[in-house]
């Protein structure tokens, strides 16, 4: 079987609690949409930056048609 992949950046590091909650819920809706499109989350990759902040990337796959 052949697969296609998608990598998305998920950054929710904001200190402001309201912004954090808003972005968190937006990301949940995005994950629901991707699931309906047949994408499956296969891993979540943290990446430590030189300035000691973290970036996060979600890797998805689905069968290639």
Residue, then its C-alpha position, 0 to 999 in steps of 0.5 A: x500500500x502507498x501512503x501520503x503524508x502531511x506534517x502540520x505545525x501545532x504551536x500553542x505556547x502563548x502565555x495568555x490563557x484565553x488565547x491558549x484555550x482558543x487555539x487549543x479548540x481550533x486545533x481540535x476542530x482541525x484534527x476532526x476535519x483531518x480525520x474525516x478526510x482520512x488522515x491518521x495521526x501517526x506521531x507528534x514531534x517536539x522540536x527544541x529551538x535554540x532559544x529554548x522554546x518548543x515547536x510541535x509537529x504532527x505527522x499524519x498519513x492516509x492511503x494514497x489513491 
